[in-house]
Amino acid sequence: MAHFPFSERPHLLVLTCTHVLEGADVTLCCHHFSDNAWEFVCGEAHTEEDAIVLSIGELCEMDPTLHLLSDLPVGACAVRKNRAYAWQTGRIAGEDFYPAAESRM
C-alpha cells in the first residue's frame, strides 16, 4: 500500500463483519468511537458470531473507498446506500465528540 491516509497505522485492529470479509456485502456503516476504536460493517443485523477482527490496512485494501473516512472525527459515524453513494456523516449518540474535527460534518 503506497499511501495510507488514516492517522492510525495500517496494522491497527478494527471490527468488521463476516459479510464484508467474505465479500457478500460492502461496508455501508462506519463508527469511530471515542476510545479510538473503529467499526466497519455492512449495515445488516449481526450476532457475535458475525464479528471479525481485521487490520484497517487489510480492510482498506479490500475496499479502497474506505480511505474517504480517514478524517472521520472521533465520536462520529458514516453511512452510505452502496459503494457508489457518498458517505453521510453524523455524531454517535452517547459518544464523546471532538469538535476540532467538526468541519467534516
C-alpha angles and dihedrals in degrees: 000000000000099000125024111186100190117099087224119082116261092247093060108127116237135176122254136154134254090247091063095040094050092046094243090123140005128242107276100162132045130182125192102194126207091252086061092252117142129213124191114184140159096243097247125118112278141197126207088262089063093059118106129180113217136158116266089233093057091047092051090050088055092048115018090186087077088075086078088071095057092106096044105137122243107265093030136110135202131204136182136181094232140331092284094057126084119252115258114208136204143149124284109240112244095013126115110253128206107221093196087078094043093107088083090061 
